[in-house]
Amino acid sequence: MESEFPLELQSETFKILSSNDDKAMETLFSHLYPNPTQQQNHEQQQNQSKSLTFLQCCKHHHPDLLMIKLFFLLTSSPEIPTRTNAARALVFVKPSHLWPKLRPQAQARLQAHFIKFITEEKSVHVLRLASLVLAETISVIYQNHQHWQEILEFLISSVNSTEEKIREFSFLVFASLSNDFCLMVTKSLHDRVKVLHSSFIGSLADSRNPNVQVASFGAVVNLIRLFSDPSLFHELLRAMMVGVFSLLQAYERSYFKSAFAELVKLVSAEPLLLKPYMSDMVLDALQIAENSGVSDETHRLAFELVLAMTELKECEQMLMSLPHETVVRLFTVPMKSLVLSVKEDGNGAGCGDRGSEEEKGKGVDGENEKVDDVYEFGIKCLKKLCVAFGGDKVLAVAHELLTKYYLDSADWKMRHAGITLLTVISKEFSDEMVTSS
């Protein structure tokens, strides 16, 4: 079988991976991960391409040596940049591909060193990257019908650690474990559910360290099957909602976004668990989407929770049973987006001629792109809401909105948004409109 990489390169990679000198790997890292604030010249781009080829050759022909070398640099290098880049490289080459290539003795040695490394590592940034490495390694170990009980015990005990970086690390690992792993170990973790549940309750609503708080959101969502008991789940969901609103008030543009994205993921992954709470969650999402004190990005993110529900069969009955006033509020959110997307000169998004691609790219701070994004969001929401609620309910809501606020408004932007709504529903419900006319 013909080799994928030249023999000369194979020999070079073996020599570097086998060497006790780390300078060659540090040079490789400098080419792979250049300073992002500096524009690369042609020579630097070539060096990066060669380094990627080198790494791929290592992965293809010497996966065991590559795993050992990168792990050694991650856990033993005195330089934070080297440890950081070793972790990044491990994430890139995927431990799940390399771990099975190691001999059992080598696997045992790496396992023995990992916990020591976690407890001694000072850099939170390195630990965050290492959490991805560990999560993938644990997952592949269990997928190959092996066990690593020591690391599971360590992670469970770490959720209550007095060191915040260790708590965050354990949450990040739990958040990144594969779904297959979570299903496999649910039974083995079942007797530790109360320990995890108690820790998650405390961390979800504790905004003193938002990094730990947001990491706990990801851990809860990924391990949610452990907490399917209604009372346990109710307490966790309540803590998540309290945590989301506390993050919204304190860290709207950063941490809130990550935490709320986990809620959206939970809706899509476990609709049956959430079914009793979905109507309340719609109201919570509306409360954020209607809040004039937050950014447009936050408005859209909050509404993504509603959009996720519109795509789930389990939510159909809940959506159809929402009061008329709530449905009107739901349609009002994207209508406001349409109004915002219309520019003063009448040539913006949604005004017939959307402009050339070149023209869209012009403007201060990408103004045109932002306008187009708001317009597209509004249209997407209206279409999904129309499908979710059906012709009769949509036409009743549209009639109320158009006659009260939009078609007879003195503001031409409002009239334009009303016409856009008519266009959308005419495409979705042309037969119903004819029948009701």
Steps between C-alpha positions, in 0.01 A plus 500: 500500500643836398578737787297818527809707588859485360744272679733793566224687686405185692862466612521865601179483705621184678830667588332810646235308691763267648737779600531639852555845350173695491623793289385348171145455634498853642602632157221293348252658743621851412421428134169329571371768735638839390402823670136558393543879516769498231431443133691204359737543208554239230793334680303468824206348315734245340649415840153447643407273210820296545436470873148371439639242258760401760229453762281297267796278411563441872136411553494260205832320553595554866174556693630346822816712504300812416259444788784439746700800379212746512383367836853536639519862382154572642578362842873568537606810310594792728369748239130588499494572122646154432246329726222702338607412147550133588140491622381676185691253284351205691149635447578544129637148441226349720594278796224260396708415193831469684411334830407157354842487329683508834616184673322421827814585699520843336130561561543417868795740534310788341197433720718504811650837409180676397349557847834624633519745210147630566566573865835668434416706188483871584368635170120503471533539121709183475251313717209608281672357193608190692136438598422434134794259476393313811131483405580347162750259655248382762235456233718285275617289795142408589399454138773236478343322800776606736465689828668787681320513831770709666445798272122482543538503878739792471260701282204430729693609806630807312153650449516602867865604500594819682722585201284669238728402212460132593121536525486671162725231352277217624186672368666554162597133477146388584366749244727360226456126552346322204133404507594134466714524812223673695261218412754232593592638842156617612457186709848519652446866597150445631607462863680836475203691362428681828860625523493631144150641535586695814813645341321595179220674692756712678708583193219574254370799692832620646626788286802581716713312245315507166753264339413228751130584472489472120709180505244347735224577247680288241559219749134487605374491141742225401422284806129584513396134474636451851243747631186376325321460833237780490596655834871504418439639153261768628762633743772502235284680244398760754868558588583531129234764444609696808859476377412613148327814623783583741749468213277714280514782753873477567666354190254538214738500206731218605404241759124527453534400136681176585261407781186569299636301205513199734131551581417501129701180462309343788165579339604321180660203680242427770157640404312237701676595822429868435142457380333602831707819510498611138217752519680675788824492302325671209401781736856521635636522146248771416599695810857514368405555135278795594754659732602833348808517721688214333669466161338383177725194514355410840145550369571256218670247725204499739263437211712206381352313798152549354619407151648176637157413641327566167706219345405234755195278477489479879431876514212514254224468760664749736540761226141461380371541857680830559263792567427731209677787676821294526489407132458868411810578708690224320421651159578851622866412568594422136280786378718740700804344331348578160443860602861530618630353174347774284744788450404864463587516130266214419778296344574267790413140566147404416446796267487317171849574368728356767806645327807335352727273703769767484264767631396274789859487616528876527412722790634574844569185707319278250175693536343349189582145606337563839186638336477201268549266796215662693274476194581135436439422867158666487394311189626168640302552820180589318524195275563262791221652708260470207578130460476437875164671560314427179278712278202583720702620799757685288236682297322613817825632648606662172164674466532648848859617450448641153180691574611636840864583445648456157299565186349830614809623685635848424851345504580362156738247658208351693291483183789332319534239776125435477523442125789258561287304748220484244747368242620226733156376603368521144770253395428269794119521509369614162203258514400607852518867402272442204252309719494766771471795261 
